[in-house]
């Protein structure tokens, strides 16, 4: 069995390898990120921008990130300078709240949304947050269709879309983003 001395020697022999903590990555995400899928995404994006006359500066990307109080990954060996190191993990453990972030390709940020795992809102939870933060709560701390609709109103308030200056909001395929009322709201805004 390799011991501490072997590991120390291995690191000396291979200076391009460093001990890194991997980012939690779901198996579905790891399987879906490939050249054909990425090429298809950019083809659809280009066609959408041409059809709806959307300026590249008015493209926004929104994503939620869960902050979990229990889950932790172990460090692994990886090449130095490698930007992304993943580890397949389970996301069903621990106390969880969700941070919703959105930014345009021009660098314009929409104030964040935070979903706290609570039944009722407690005003102190919003203290010291960034200006304009949308504070929400749900028992699970996860995004739901109803909360997504609230976030969309927040997005429209700060991005100010109109027929002459449209915006394109890029989202992942989470079920909360596919709720009928949210789609209807987007087509009217």
C-alpha positions as CSV (number, residue, x, y, z in Angstrom):
1,X,0.0,0.0,0.0
2,X,1.3,3.5,-0.8
3,X,2.2,5.5,2.2
4,X,3.0,9.2,3.0
5,X,6.6,8.8,1.7
6,X,5.4,7.4,-1.6
7,X,2.8,10.3,-1.9
8,X,5.4,12.9,-1.1
9,X,7.8,11.4,-3.8
10,X,4.9,11.2,-6.3
11,X,4.2,14.9,-5.9
12,X,7.9,15.7,-6.4
13,X,8.1,13.5,-9.5
14,X,4.9,15.1,-10.9
15,X,4.9,18.8,-10.1
16,X,2.0,19.4,-12.6
17,X,-0.4,17.5,-10.2
18,X,-1.9,19.3,-7.2
19,X,-4.3,18.2,-4.4
20,X,-7.7,19.9,-5.3
21,X,-11.2,19.8,-3.9
22,X,-13.6,18.8,-6.7
23,X,-16.8,20.6,-7.4
24,X,-20.0,18.6,-6.8
25,X,-21.3,17.6,-10.3
26,X,-24.5,15.6,-11.0
27,X,-24.2,12.5,-13.2
28,X,-26.8,14.0,-15.6
29,X,-24.8,17.2,-16.0
30,X,-21.6,15.3,-16.6
31,X,-23.2,13.2,-19.4
32,X,-25.0,16.1,-21.1
33,X,-22.0,18.3,-21.5
34,X,-20.5,17.1,-24.8
35,X,-19.5,18.6,-28.2
36,X,-22.8,17.8,-30.1
37,X,-25.0,19.2,-27.4
38,X,-22.9,22.4,-27.1
39,X,-22.9,22.9,-30.9
40,X,-26.6,22.5,-31.0
41,X,-27.0,25.0,-28.2
42,X,-25.0,27.7,-30.0
43,X,-26.8,27.0,-33.3
44,X,-30.2,27.6,-31.6
45,X,-28.8,30.7,-29.8
46,X,-27.6,32.2,-33.1
47,X,-31.0,31.6,-34.8
48,X,-32.9,33.0,-31.9
49,X,-30.8,36.2,-31.8
50,X,-31.3,36.7,-35.5
51,X,-35.0,36.0,-35.5
52,X,-35.9,38.2,-32.6
53,X,-33.2,40.9,-33.3
54,X,-31.6,40.6,-29.8
55,X,-28.4,42.4,-29.1
56,X,-25.6,40.3,-27.7
57,X,-25.4,42.8,-24.8
58,X,-29.0,41.9,-23.8
59,X,-28.3,38.2,-23.2
60,X,-28.7,37.1,-19.6
61,X,-27.8,33.8,-17.9
62,X,-29.5,32.8,-14.7
63,X,-28.6,29.9,-12.5
64,X,-29.3,28.7,-9.0
65,X,-26.6,27.5,-6.7
66,X,-27.4,25.5,-3.6
67,X,-25.6,26.2,-0.4
68,X,-25.6,23.0,1.7
69,X,-24.6,22.8,5.3
70,X,-23.7,19.1,5.4
71,X,-22.3,18.0,2.1
72,X,-18.5,18.1,1.6
73,X,-16.2,16.5,-0.9
74,X,-12.7,15.1,-0.4
75,X,-9.6,16.5,-2.1
76,X,-8.3,14.7,-5.2
77,X,-5.2,14.8,-7.4
78,X,-5.6,16.9,-10.6
79,X,-3.4,18.8,-13.1
80,X,-2.3,22.2,-11.9
81,X,-4.1,25.0,-13.6
82,X,-7.1,22.9,-14.5
83,X,-10.2,25.1,-14.0
84,X,-12.8,22.5,-13.4
85,X,-12.4,19.4,-11.2
86,X,-15.7,17.5,-10.5
87,X,-16.9,14.8,-8.2
88,X,-20.2,12.9,-8.6
89,X,-22.2,13.5,-5.4
90,X,-25.7,13.3,-4.0
91,X,-27.6,16.6,-3.6
92,X,-30.3,15.2,-1.3
93,X,-28.5,15.7,2.1
94,X,-28.3,18.5,4.5
95,X,-29.9,21.9,5.2
96,X,-30.1,23.8,2.0
97,X,-30.8,27.3,0.7
98,X,-30.6,28.5,-2.8
99,X,-28.9,31.6,-4.3
100,X,-30.2,32.8,-7.7
101,X,-27.7,34.7,-9.7
102,X,-28.1,36.4,-13.1
103,X,-25.7,38.3,-15.3
104,X,-25.7,39.7,-18.8
105,X,-23.0,39.1,-21.4
106,X,-22.1,42.8,-20.9
107,X,-21.4,42.3,-17.2
108,X,-24.7,43.7,-15.9
109,X,-25.8,41.9,-12.7
110,X,-29.4,41.5,-11.6
111,X,-29.5,41.7,-7.8
112,X,-29.5,38.1,-6.4
113,X,-32.4,36.1,-5.1
114,X,-32.1,34.0,-2.0
115,X,-34.5,31.1,-1.1
116,X,-34.3,30.3,2.6
117,X,-35.6,27.0,3.9
118,X,-38.5,28.3,6.0
119,X,-42.3,28.2,6.1
120,X,-42.6,31.9,7.0
121,X,-40.5,34.8,6.2
122,X,-38.4,36.3,9.0
123,X,-37.2,39.9,8.1
124,X,-33.8,39.5,9.9
125,X,-32.8,37.0,7.3
126,X,-32.5,39.8,4.7
127,X,-30.2,42.0,6.8
128,X,-26.9,42.9,5.3
129,X,-27.7,41.4,1.9
130,X,-26.7,43.1,-1.4
131,X,-28.9,46.1,-2.3
132,X,-32.0,44.9,-4.2
133,X,-31.8,41.3,-3.1
134,X,-35.0,39.3,-3.6
135,X,-35.6,37.3,-0.4
136,X,-37.9,34.3,-0.7
137,X,-38.7,31.3,1.5
138,X,-39.9,27.8,0.9
139,X,-39.9,24.8,3.2
140,X,-37.3,23.0,1.2
141,X,-35.1,26.0,0.3
142,X,-35.3,24.9,-3.4
143,X,-36.6,26.8,-6.4
144,X,-40.3,26.1,-7.3
145,X,-42.5,27.3,-10.1
146,X,-44.2,29.9,-7.9
147,X,-40.8,31.2,-6.6
148,X,-39.5,31.3,-10.2
149,X,-42.4,33.5,-11.2
150,X,-41.5,35.9,-8.4
151,X,-37.9,35.9,-9.5
152,X,-39.0,36.6,-13.1
153,X,-40.8,39.8,-11.9
154,X,-37.6,40.8,-10.1
155,X,-35.6,40.1,-13.4
156,X,-38.0,42.2,-15.5
157,X,-37.8,45.1,-13.0
158,X,-34.0,45.3,-13.4
159,X,-33.5,44.3,-17.0
160,X,-36.4,46.4,-18.4
161,X,-37.3,44.5,-21.5
162,X,-39.5,46.1,-24.1
163,X,-40.5,45.3,-27.8
164,X,-37.7,47.6,-29.1
165,X,-35.0,46.3,-26.7
166,X,-35.7,42.6,-26.1
167,X,-33.7,40.5,-23.6
168,X,-32.9,36.8,-23.9
169,X,-32.8,34.9,-20.6
170,X,-30.8,31.6,-20.7
171,X,-31.8,29.0,-18.1
172,X,-31.1,25.4,-17.4
173,X,-33.8,22.7,-17.7
174,X,-35.0,22.7,-14.1
175,X,-38.7,21.8,-13.8
176,X,-39.5,25.1,-12.0
177,X,-38.5,27.0,-15.1
178,X,-41.1,25.2,-17.2
179,X,-44.2,26.2,-15.3
180,X,-47.0,27.5,-17.6
181,X,-47.6,30.7,-15.7
182,X,-43.9,31.6,-15.9
183,X,-43.9,31.0,-19.7
184,X,-47.1,33.1,-20.1
185,X,-45.6,35.9,-18.0
186,X,-42.4,36.0,-20.2
187,X,-44.4,36.2,-23.4
188,X,-46.3,39.2,-22.1
189,X,-43.3,41.1,-20.5
